[in-house]
Amino acid sequence: MTHRIEITRSEAKARGLTHFFTGTPCENGHVAERYVSNLQCVECNRAPLQALAPLLNKITFKL
């Protein structure tokens, strides 16, 4: 179990942090950290990337 310290966006911004945690669920019900830059939930932001991962793994890059 991960223990998160609650910190407001303004406190995180003042400290130069990239994430903050309030303990309040996002609109999709995740109780997760949020990005200081855009207020997005880290879990909501991760979901589309996980969906693309299998496709990206198939791509080969030629240099």
Buried (B, 14 or more C-beta within 10 A) or exposed (E): EEEEEEBEBEEBBEEEEEBBBEEEEBEEEBEBBBBBEEEEBBBBBEEEEEEEEEEEEEEEEEE
